[in-house]
């Protein structure tokens, strides 16, 4: 297993999460790729997206079924501006590449928010540190293990 996936697996166990990291034979770099590989709805994929909230990294976990509205989400976070960083900034904040960013296992805790749309799914799947690894979880477990805030990411 890749070192990033091992870090995520250790973080899951330390947090008392129930899911195990699964290595896929195909890429799960996008929500559509992950849903196809797992045989689930694209909406059940928890995309881990890093944004800069007034210049500070924030992790937005959103359903693969829709996009984050930056203005709406910035207002929900109480910040003026929400922008997308470059790949180097994402890796510096998370230790993981775009397309494989996990909700946890980062070098330092990131402010994390979770799209309430994920509540619709009994099981959600999240990346586990690489574009080929994922883990199953639930909305309530993500809230707990990420010390996250529920938000609506689109109007």
HELIX and SHEET records of a PDB file:
HELIX    1   1 UNK A    3  UNK A   14  1                                  12    
HELIX    2   2 UNK A   31  UNK A   38  1                                   8    
HELIX    3   3 UNK A   42  UNK A   44  5                                   3    
HELIX    4   4 UNK A   70  UNK A   77  1                                   8    
HELIX    5   5 UNK A   87  UNK A   94  1                                   8    
HELIX    6   6 UNK A  116  UNK A  120  5                                   5    
HELIX    7   7 UNK A  139  UNK A  145  1                                   7    
SHEET    1   A 7 UNK A  21  UNK A  23  0                                        
SHEET    2   A 7 UNK A 133  UNK A 137 -1                                        
SHEET    3   A 7 UNK A 124  UNK A 127 -1                                        
SHEET    4   A 7 UNK A  45  UNK A  53  1                                        
SHEET    5   A 7 UNK A  56  UNK A  63 -1                                        
SHEET    6   A 7 UNK A 111  UNK A 115  1                                        
SHEET    7   A 7 UNK A 149  UNK A 151  1                                        
SHEET    1   B 5 UNK A  21  UNK A  23  0                                        
SHEET    2   B 5 UNK A 133  UNK A 137 -1                                        
SHEET    3   B 5 UNK A 124  UNK A 127 -1                                        
SHEET    4   B 5 UNK A  45  UNK A  53  1                                        
SHEET    5   B 5 UNK A  82  UNK A  84 -1                                        
END                                                                             
